[in-house]
């Protein structure tokens, strides 16, 4: 990677999958679009998920509890209790969000 970004839509990407470890080896860096960079992160297994995701509002323990409460409490009740939307509760209980954890 040399020089400025080819466009405002490009960002620095790490071909080694170690950007989260602050790798700055010049040969590992290239310009990619957000979509291309995200695809690399998925391939490297470095997409922050669960509590590591900066957007997460729940802990893994809370997500497990929500899964375990399926059929015991309404989505609305659980949403109020955990401070998220009823659609978030549904997504967790149906394995759309937090799919890798057991209930």
N, CA, C and O atoms as CSV, one atom per row, in Angstrom:
chain,resi,resn,atom,element,x,y,z
A,1,UNK,N,N,0.869,-1.167,0.000
A,1,UNK,CA,C,0.000,0.000,0.000
A,1,UNK,C,C,0.908,1.220,0.000
A,1,UNK,O,O,1.712,1.429,0.908
A,2,UNK,N,N,0.756,1.995,-1.021
A,2,UNK,CA,C,1.554,3.206,-1.144
A,2,UNK,C,C,0.650,4.364,-1.510
A,2,UNK,O,O,-0.251,4.221,-2.336
A,3,UNK,N,N,0.888,5.493,-0.904
A,3,UNK,CA,C,0.151,6.688,-1.271
A,3,UNK,C,C,-1.232,6.776,-0.657
A,3,UNK,O,O,-1.636,5.941,0.153
A,4,UNK,N,N,-1.941,7.808,-1.065
A,4,UNK,CA,C,-3.263,8.054,-0.490
A,4,UNK,C,C,-4.307,7.058,-1.001
A,4,UNK,O,O,-4.099,6.369,-1.999
A,5,UNK,N,N,-5.397,7.007,-0.311
A,5,UNK,CA,C,-6.519,6.152,-0.693
A,5,UNK,C,C,-6.966,6.491,-2.112
A,5,UNK,O,O,-7.050,7.667,-2.465
A,6,UNK,N,N,-7.254,5.477,-2.934
A,6,UNK,CA,C,-7.684,5.754,-4.298
A,6,UNK,C,C,-9.035,6.469,-4.382
A,6,UNK,O,O,-9.340,7.112,-5.386
A,7,UNK,N,N,-9.830,6.354,-3.336
A,7,UNK,CA,C,-11.118,7.058,-3.298
A,7,UNK,C,C,-11.572,7.160,-1.850
A,7,UNK,O,O,-11.030,6.470,-0.987
A,8,UNK,N,N,-12.553,8.008,-1.568
A,8,UNK,CA,C,-13.076,8.091,-0.199
A,8,UNK,C,C,-13.741,6.790,0.261
A,8,UNK,O,O,-13.975,6.595,1.454
A,9,UNK,N,N,-14.044,5.902,-0.692
A,9,UNK,CA,C,-14.689,4.631,-0.359
A,9,UNK,C,C,-13.699,3.543,0.041
A,9,UNK,O,O,-14.110,2.435,0.384
A,10,UNK,N,N,-12.412,3.839,0.002
A,10,UNK,CA,C,-11.400,2.842,0.337
A,10,UNK,C,C,-10.853,3.066,1.748
A,10,UNK,O,O,-10.788,4.188,2.249
A,11,UNK,N,N,-10.467,1.955,2.361
A,11,UNK,CA,C,-9.869,1.986,3.704
A,11,UNK,C,C,-8.713,1.002,3.734
A,11,UNK,O,O,-8.614,0.118,2.882
A,12,UNK,N,N,-7.849,1.158,4.710
A,12,UNK,CA,C,-6.709,0.252,4.843
A,12,UNK,C,C,-7.198,-1.126,5.271
A,12,UNK,O,O,-8.020,-1.256,6.178
A,13,UNK,N,N,-6.682,-2.145,4.604
A,13,UNK,CA,C,-7.050,-3.527,4.917
A,13,UNK,C,C,-5.780,-4.328,5.170
A,13,UNK,O,O,-4.725,-4.029,4.611
A,14,UNK,N,N,-5.888,-5.340,6.009
A,14,UNK,CA,C,-4.755,-6.182,6.386
A,14,UNK,C,C,-4.940,-7.568,5.775
A,14,UNK,O,O,-5.864,-8.291,6.148
A,15,UNK,N,N,-4.078,-7.940,4.847
A,15,UNK,CA,C,-4.201,-9.245,4.195
A,15,UNK,C,C,-3.838,-10.393,5.131
A,15,UNK,O,O,-4.204,-11.541,4.878
A,16,UNK,N,N,-3.122,-10.090,6.209
A,16,UNK,CA,C,-2.676,-11.131,7.142
A,16,UNK,C,C,-3.738,-11.499,8.172
A,16,UNK,O,O,-3.609,-12.513,8.859
A,17,UNK,N,N,-4.784,-10.687,8.285
A,17,UNK,CA,C,-5.809,-10.945,9.294
A,17,UNK,C,C,-5.389,-10.549,10.690
A,17,UNK,O,O,-6.010,-10.973,11.665
A,18,UNK,N,N,-4.341,-9.741,10.810
A,18,UNK,CA,C,-3.853,-9.352,12.135
A,18,UNK,C,C,-3.969,-7.855,12.390
A,18,UNK,O,O,-3.245,-7.306,13.221
A,19,UNK,N,N,-4.875,-7.197,11.680
A,19,UNK,CA,C,-5.087,-5.769,11.900
A,19,UNK,C,C,-5.528,-5.476,13.318
A,19,UNK,O,O,-5.175,-4.446,13.892
A,20,UNK,N,N,-6.310,-6.400,13.884
A,20,UNK,CA,C,-6.769,-6.231,15.268
A,20,UNK,C,C,-5.620,-6.348,16.269
A,20,UNK,O,O,-5.768,-5.988,17.437
A,21,UNK,N,N,-4.475,-6.853,15.805
A,21,UNK,CA,C,-3.277,-6.947,16.650
A,21,UNK,C,C,-2.278,-5.841,16.312
A,21,UNK,O,O,-1.124,-5.886,16.738
A,22,UNK,N,N,-2.730,-4.851,15.542
A,22,UNK,CA,C,-1.940,-3.668,15.172
A,22,UNK,C,C,-0.804,-3.973,14.204
A,22,UNK,O,O,0.224,-3.296,14.228
A,23,UNK,N,N,-0.973,-4.983,13.351
A,23,UNK,CA,C,0.034,-5.268,12.331
A,23,UNK,C,C,0.105,-4.095,11.354
A,23,UNK,O,O,-0.917,-3.637,10.841
A,24,UNK,N,N,1.322,-3.618,11.104
A,24,UNK,CA,C,1.510,-2.542,10.122
A,24,UNK,C,C,2.594,-2.913,9.110
A,24,UNK,O,O,3.217,-2.034,8.515
A,25,UNK,N,N,2.816,-4.198,8.918
A,25,UNK,CA,C,3.780,-4.651,7.928
A,25,UNK,C,C,3.320,-4.164,6.556
A,25,UNK,O,O,2.220,-4.504,6.121
A,26,UNK,N,N,4.148,-3.372,5.865
A,26,UNK,CA,C,3.713,-2.782,4.591
A,26,UNK,C,C,3.167,-3.790,3.583
A,26,UNK,O,O,2.200,-3.497,2.879
A,27,UNK,N,N,3.769,-4.963,3.506
A,27,UNK,CA,C,3.307,-5.980,2.559
A,27,UNK,C,C,1.948,-6.565,2.891
A,27,UNK,O,O,1.336,-7.224,2.051
A,28,UNK,N,N,1.470,-6.335,4.099
A,28,UNK,CA,C,0.171,-6.862,4.527
A,28,UNK,C,C,-0.959,-5.857,4.335
A,28,UNK,O,O,-2.122,-6.181,4.571
A,29,UNK,N,N,-0.626,-4.643,3.910
A,29,UNK,CA,C,-1.625,-3.578,3.817
A,29,UNK,C,C,-2.002,-3.290,2.375
A,29,UNK,O,O,-1.153,-3.294,1.483
A,30,UNK,N,N,-3.284,-3.040,2.157
A,30,UNK,CA,C,-3.766,-2.646,0.835
A,30,UNK,C,C,-5.018,-1.799,1.003
A,30,UNK,O,O,-5.612,-1.756,2.080
A,31,UNK,N,N,-5.411,-1.127,-0.071
A,31,UNK,CA,C,-6.640,-0.336,-0.054
A,31,UNK,C,C,-7.790,-1.211,-0.531
A,31,UNK,O,O,-7.701,-1.844,-1.583
A,32,UNK,N,N,-8.864,-1.245,0.241
A,32,UNK,CA,C,-10.063,-2.000,-0.143
A,32,UNK,C,C,-11.295,-1.204,0.250
A,32,UNK,O,O,-11.245,-0.330,1.116
A,33,UNK,N,N,-12.407,-1.528,-0.410
A,33,UNK,CA,C,-13.672,-0.913,-0.007
A,33,UNK,C,C,-14.110,-1.545,1.309
A,33,UNK,O,O,-13.580,-2.582,1.706
A,34,UNK,N,N,-15.055,-0.938,1.973
A,34,UNK,CA,C,-15.555,-1.478,3.241
A,34,UNK,C,C,-16.083,-2.900,3.048
A,34,UNK,O,O,-15.847,-3.775,3.881
A,35,UNK,N,N,-16.795,-3.121,1.949
A,35,UNK,CA,C,-17.351,-4.443,1.671
A,35,UNK,C,C,-16.244,-5.477,1.466
A,35,UNK,O,O,-16.333,-6.591,1.982
A,36,UNK,N,N,-15.211,-5.115,0.722
A,36,UNK,CA,C,-14.082,-6.027,0.509
A,36,UNK,C,C,-13.347,-6.303,1.821
A,36,UNK,O,O,-12.961,-7.440,2.094
A,37,UNK,N,N,-13.158,-5.268,2.625
A,37,UNK,CA,C,-12.475,-5.421,3.907
A,37,UNK,C,C,-13.287,-6.320,4.837
A,37,UNK,O,O,-12.730,-7.170,5.531
A,38,UNK,N,N,-14.596,-6.129,4.846
A,38,UNK,CA,C,-15.473,-6.955,5.687
A,38,UNK,C,C,-15.401,-8.421,5.253
A,38,UNK,O,O,-15.365,-9.319,6.095
A,39,UNK,N,N,-15.379,-8.659,3.947
A,39,UNK,CA,C,-15.266,-10.033,3.446
A,39,UNK,C,C,-13.955,-10.666,3.915
A,39,UNK,O,O,-13.932,-11.839,4.289
A,40,UNK,N,N,-12.863,-9.894,3.895
A,40,UNK,CA,C,-11.583,-10.393,4.412
A,40,UNK,C,C,-11.689,-10.731,5.896
A,40,UNK,O,O,-11.190,-11.767,6.335
A,41,UNK,N,N,-12.338,-9.860,6.670
A,41,UNK,CA,C,-12.485,-10.092,8.111
A,41,UNK,C,C,-13.259,-11.385,8.369
A,41,UNK,O,O,-12.915,-12.149,9.271
A,42,UNK,N,N,-14.292,-11.624,7.584
A,42,UNK,CA,C,-15.063,-12.861,7.731
A,42,UNK,C,C,-14.167,-14.053,7.411
A,42,UNK,O,O,-14.157,-15.045,8.141
A,43,UNK,N,N,-13.415,-13.952,6.317
A,43,UNK,CA,C,-12.501,-15.031,5.937
A,43,UNK,C,C,-11.417,-15.300,6.962
A,43,UNK,O,O,-11.017,-16.447,7.160
A,44,UNK,N,N,-10.936,-14.249,7.617
A,44,UNK,CA,C,-9.890,-14.393,8.638
A,44,UNK,C,C,-10.456,-14.797,9.994
A,44,UNK,O,O,-9.706,-15.182,10.891
A,45,UNK,N,N,-11.769,-14.712,10.146
A,45,UNK,CA,C,-12.381,-15.006,11.449
A,45,UNK,C,C,-12.148,-13.914,12.473
A,45,UNK,O,O,-12.111,-14.180,13.674
A,46,UNK,N,N,-11.990,-12.671,11.996
A,46,UNK,CA,C,-11.697,-11.573,12.920
A,46,UNK,C,C,-12.842,-10.569,13.051
A,46,UNK,O,O,-12.645,-9.470,13.569
A,47,UNK,N,N,-14.035,-10.937,12.587
A,47,UNK,CA,C,-15.189,-10.052,12.757
A,47,UNK,C,C,-15.552,-10.045,14.236
A,47,UNK,O,O,-15.801,-11.105,14.811
A,48,UNK,N,N,-15.588,-8.875,14.862
A,48,UNK,CA,C,-15.955,-8.845,16.278
A,48,UNK,C,C,-17.418,-9.238,16.458
A,48,UNK,O,O,-18.311,-8.596,15.906
A,49,UNK,N,N,-17.658,-10.288,17.228
A,49,UNK,CA,C,-19.031,-10.719,17.452
A,49,UNK,C,C,-19.302,-10.805,18.941
A,49,UNK,O,O,-18.385,-10.847,19.761
A,50,UNK,N,N,-20.573,-10.831,19.266
A,50,UNK,CA,C,-20.952,-10.887,20.669
A,50,UNK,C,C,-20.501,-9.649,21.413
A,50,UNK,O,O,-20.632,-8.533,20.911
A,51,UNK,N,N,-19.981,-9.838,22.587
A,51,UNK,CA,C,-19.557,-8.718,23.428
A,51,UNK,C,C,-18.398,-7.932,22.816
A,51,UNK,O,O,-18.198,-6.769,23.167
A,52,UNK,N,N,-17.634,-8.542,21.911
A,52,UNK,CA,C,-16.520,-7.843,21.262
A,52,UNK,C,C,-17.000,-6.838,20.221
A,52,UNK,O,O,-16.240,-5.967,19.798
A,53,UNK,N,N,-18.254,-6.958,19.811
A,53,UNK,CA,C,-18.821,-6.020,18.847
A,53,UNK,C,C,-19.146,-4.719,19.560
A,53,UNK,O,O,-19.845,-4.726,20.574
A,54,UNK,N,N,-18.658,-3.623,19.053
A,54,UNK,CA,C,-18.872,-2.324,19.681
A,54,UNK,C,C,-20.327,-1.899,19.743
A,54,UNK,O,O,-20.670,-0.995,20.503
A,55,UNK,N,N,-21.187,-2.532,18.961
A,55,UNK,CA,C,-22.611,-2.208,18.959
A,55,UNK,C,C,-23.408,-3.073,19.945
A,55,UNK,O,O,-24.598,-2.831,20.147
A,56,UNK,N,N,-22.777,-4.062,20.551
A,56,UNK,CA,C,-23.487,-5.003,21.430
A,56,UNK,C,C,-24.099,-4.296,22.633
A,56,UNK,O,O,-23.457,-3.473,23.285
A,57,UNK,N,N,-25.334,-4.632,22.906
A,57,UNK,CA,C,-26.030,-4.086,24.071
A,57,UNK,C,C,-26.225,-5.150,25.146
A,57,UNK,O,O,-26.673,-4.855,26.254
A,58,UNK,N,N,-25.886,-6.380,24.809
A,58,UNK,CA,C,-26.081,-7.497,25.726
A,58,UNK,C,C,-24.765,-8.237,25.949
A,58,UNK,O,O,-23.867,-8.212,25.108
A,59,UNK,N,N,-24.676,-8.885,27.083
A,59,UNK,CA,C,-23.547,-9.772,27.340
A,59,UNK,C,C,-23.921,-11.169,26.857
A,59,UNK,O,O,-25.089,-11.445,26.584
A,60,UNK,N,N,-22.943,-12.037,26.753
A,60,UNK,CA,C,-23.229,-13.413,26.358
A,60,UNK,C,C,-24.131,-14.084,27.387
A,60,UNK,O,O,-25.012,-14.864,27.023
A,61,UNK,N,N,-23.925,-13.795,28.645
A,61,UNK,CA,C,-24.773,-14.369,29.701
A,61,UNK,C,C,-26.222,-13.946,29.510
A,61,UNK,O,O,-27.133,-14.761,29.655
A,62,UNK,N,N,-26.439,-12.671,29.183
A,62,UNK,CA,C,-27.804,-12.186,28.960
A,62,UNK,C,C,-28.425,-12.838,27.726
A,62,UNK,O,O,-29.601,-13.202,27.742
A,63,UNK,N,N,-27.637,-12.987,26.656
A,63,UNK,CA,C,-28.153,-13.626,25.442
A,63,UNK,C,C,-28.537,-15.076,25.723
A,63,UNK,O,O,-29.559,-15.550,25.226
A,64,UNK,N,N,-27.737,-15.782,26.510
A,64,UNK,CA,C,-28.077,-17.164,26.886
A,64,UNK,C,C,-29.380,-17.201,27.692
A,64,UNK,O,O,-30.232,-18.064,27.481
A,65,UNK,N,N,-29.514,-16.263,28.603
A,65,UNK,CA,C,-30.732,-16.205,29.414
A,65,UNK,C,C,-31.952,-15.948,28.535
A,65,UNK,O,O,-33.005,-16.555,28.734
A,66,UNK,N,N,-31.809,-15.056,27.571
A,66,UNK,CA,C,-32.912,-14.767,26.648
A,66,UNK,C,C,-33.286,-16.028,25.877
A,66,UNK,O,O,-34.470,-16.322,25.712
A,67,UNK,N,N,-32.299,-16.771,25.405
A,67,UNK,CA,C,-32.584,-18.024,24.689
A,67,UNK,C,C,-33.317,-19.013,25.589
A,67,UNK,O,O,-34.245,-19.692,25.149
A,68,UNK,N,N,-32.903,-19.089,26.834
A,68,UNK,CA,C,-33.520,-20.027,27.768
A,68,UNK,C,C,-34.948,-19.639,28.137
A,68,UNK,O,O,-35.727,-20.485,28.575
A,69,UNK,N,N,-35.294,-18.374,27.963
A,69,UNK,CA,C,-36.627,-17.884,28.328
A,69,UNK,C,C,-37.640,-18.036,27.192
A,69,UNK,O,O,-38.781,-17.590,27.314
A,70,UNK,N,N,-37.231,-18.659,26.098
A,70,UNK,CA,C,-38.153,-18.872,24.976
A,70,UNK,C,C,-39.369,-19.651,25.460
A,70,UNK,O,O,-39.240,-20.722,26.054
A,71,UNK,N,N,-40.544,-19.104,25.201
A,71,UNK,CA,C,-41.790,-19.748,25.600
A,71,UNK,C,C,-42.167,-19.523,27.050
A,71,UNK,O,O,-43.253,-19.920,27.472
A,72,UNK,N,N,-41.296,-18.898,27.818
A,72,UNK,CA,C,-41.554,-18.633,29.235
A,72,UNK,C,C,-42.042,-17.207,29.438
A,72,UNK,O,O,-42.931,-16.955,30.251
A,73,UNK,N,N,-41.460,-16.283,28.699
A,73,UNK,CA,C,-41.835,-14.865,28.796
A,73,UNK,C,C,-42.027,-14.322,27.383
A,73,UNK,O,O,-41.453,-14.846,26.428
A,74,UNK,N,N,-42.830,-13.279,27.255
A,74,UNK,CA,C,-43.064,-12.687,25.936
A,74,UNK,C,C,-41.845,-11.895,25.486
A,74,UNK,O,O,-41.012,-11.478,26.291
A,75,UNK,N,N,-41.769,-11.704,24.181
A,75,UNK,CA,C,-40.686,-10.879,23.634
A,75,UNK,C,C,-40.742,-9.482,24.235
A,75,UNK,O,O,-39.712,-8.894,24.563
A,76,UNK,N,N,-41.935,-8.966,24.374
A,76,UNK,CA,C,-42.106,-7.616,24.923
A,76,UNK,C,C,-41.582,-7.536,26.361
A,76,UNK,O,O,-40.884,-6.587,26.719
A,77,UNK,N,N,-41.919,-8.530,27.177
A,77,UNK,CA,C,-41.447,-8.539,28.567
A,77,UNK,C,C,-39.918,-8.629,28.635
A,77,UNK,O,O,-39.272,-7.915,29.403
A,78,UNK,N,N,-39.362,-9.517,27.819
A,78,UNK,CA,C,-37.904,-9.670,27.814
A,78,UNK,C,C,-37.217,-8.418,27.281
A,78,UNK,O,O,-36.159,-8.025,27.772
A,79,UNK,N,N,-37.824,-7.797,26.276
A,79,UNK,CA,C,-37.258,-6.562,25.721
A,79,UNK,C,C,-37.176,-5.484,26.794
A,79,UNK,O,O,-36.161,-4.797,26.911
A,80,UNK,N,N,-38.235,-5.337,27.573
A,80,UNK,CA,C,-38.229,-4.355,28.651
A,80,UNK,C,C,-37.197,-4.680,29.715
A,80,UNK,O,O,-36.516,-3.793,30.230
A,81,UNK,N,N,-37.092,-5.936,30.031
A,81,UNK,CA,C,-36.151,-6.369,31.070
A,81,UNK,C,C,-34.693,-6.138,30.668
A,81,UNK,O,O,-33.869,-5.744,31.493
A,82,UNK,N,N,-34.381,-6.389,29.381
A,82,UNK,CA,C,-32.993,-6.304,28.929
A,82,UNK,C,C,-32.671,-5.011,28.186
A,82,UNK,O,O,-31.523,-4.795,27.799
A,83,UNK,N,N,-33.656,-4.159,27.983
A,83,UNK,CA,C,-33.406,-2.868,27.345
A,83,UNK,C,C,-33.110,-2.938,25.857
A,83,UNK,O,O,-32.345,-2.130,25.330
A,84,UNK,N,N,-33.714,-3.900,25.184
A,84,UNK,CA,C,-33.572,-4.033,23.731
A,84,UNK,C,C,-34.964,-4.160,23.120
A,84,UNK,O,O,-35.956,-4.203,23.848
A,85,UNK,N,N,-35.048,-4.221,21.810
A,85,UNK,CA,C,-36.348,-4.327,21.150
A,85,UNK,C,C,-36.865,-5.765,21.169
A,85,UNK,O,O,-36.104,-6.717,21.341
A,86,UNK,N,N,-38.168,-5.893,20.988
A,86,UNK,CA,C,-38.781,-7.222,20.901
A,86,UNK,C,C,-38.237,-7.976,19.689
A,86,UNK,O,O,-38.103,-9.199,19.734
A,87,UNK,N,N,-37.923,-7.261,18.605
A,87,UNK,CA,C,-37.365,-7.931,17.424
A,87,UNK,C,C,-35.963,-8.474,17.712
A,87,UNK,O,O,-35.569,-9.494,17.147
A,88,UNK,N,N,-35.216,-7.807,18.576
A,88,UNK,CA,C,-33.902,-8.320,18.982
A,88,UNK,C,C,-34.069,-9.608,19.778
A,88,UNK,O,O,-33.324,-10.568,19.579
A,89,UNK,N,N,-35.041,-9.628,20.673
A,89,UNK,CA,C,-35.325,-10.845,21.451
A,89,UNK,C,C,-35.671,-11.988,20.509
A,89,UNK,O,O,-35.155,-13.096,20.655
A,90,UNK,N,N,-36.543,-11.722,19.542
A,90,UNK,CA,C,-36.939,-12.736,18.567
A,90,UNK,C,C,-35.729,-13.246,17.788
A,90,UNK,O,O,-35.578,-14.453,17.594
A,91,UNK,N,N,-34.869,-12.331,17.343
A,91,UNK,CA,C,-33.688,-12.721,16.569
A,91,UNK,C,C,-32.750,-13.598,17.393
A,91,UNK,O,O,-32.155,-14.534,16.859
A,92,UNK,N,N,-32.614,-13.313,18.664
A,92,UNK,CA,C,-31.762,-14.136,19.537
A,92,UNK,C,C,-32.386,-15.511,19.721
A,92,UNK,O,O,-31.702,-16.526,19.593
A,93,UNK,N,N,-33.667,-15.551,20.018
A,93,UNK,CA,C,-34.326,-16.832,20.269
A,93,UNK,C,C,-34.434,-17.704,19.019
A,93,UNK,O,O,-34.527,-18.928,19.120
A,94,UNK,N,N,-34.422,-17.084,17.852
A,94,UNK,CA,C,-34.508,-17.839,16.602
A,94,UNK,C,C,-33.145,-18.108,15.970
A,94,UNK,O,O,-33.067,-18.634,14.860
A,95,UNK,N,N,-32.074,-17.749,16.672
A,95,UNK,CA,C,-30.733,-18.056,16.198
A,95,UNK,C,C,-30.215,-17.162,15.089
A,95,UNK,O,O,-29.240,-17.506,14.420
A,96,UNK,N,N,-30.860,-16.010,14.882
A,96,UNK,CA,C,-30.374,-15.053,13.888
A,96,UNK,C,C,-29.223,-14.252,14.492
A,96,UNK,O,O,-28.193,-14.066,13.845
A,97,UNK,N,N,-29.389,-13.784,15.708
A,97,UNK,CA,C,-28.340,-13.092,16.464
A,97,UNK,C,C,-27.833,-14.035,17.550
A,97,UNK,O,O,-28.592,-14.849,18.075
A,98,UNK,N,N,-26.576,-13.927,17.877
A,98,UNK,CA,C,-25.945,-14.774,18.898
A,98,UNK,C,C,-26.145,-16.263,18.550
A,98,UNK,O,O,-26.370,-17.090,19.434
A,99,UNK,N,N,-26.061,-16.582,17.267
A,99,UNK,CA,C,-26.361,-17.934,16.789
A,99,UNK,C,C,-25.397,-18.995,17.321
A,99,UNK,O,O,-25.763,-20.167,17.400
A,100,UNK,N,N,-24.198,-18.614,17.680
A,100,UNK,CA,C,-23.174,-19.578,18.100
A,100,UNK,C,C,-23.321,-20.025,19.550
A,100,UNK,O,O,-22.625,-20.943,19.983
A,101,UNK,N,N,-24.214,-19.393,20.304
A,101,UNK,CA,C,-24.357,-19.790,21.712
A,101,UNK,C,C,-25.547,-20.719,21.882
A,101,UNK,O,O,-26.506,-20.666,21.113
A,102,UNK,N,N,-25.476,-21.556,22.884
A,102,UNK,CA,C,-26.580,-22.451,23.219
A,102,UNK,C,C,-27.494,-21.771,24.213
A,102,UNK,O,O,-27.062,-20.928,24.999
A,103,UNK,N,N,-28.750,-22.140,24.174
A,103,UNK,CA,C,-29.724,-21.559,25.102
A,103,UNK,C,C,-29.874,-22.345,26.358
A,103,UNK,O,O,-30.659,-21.972,27.229
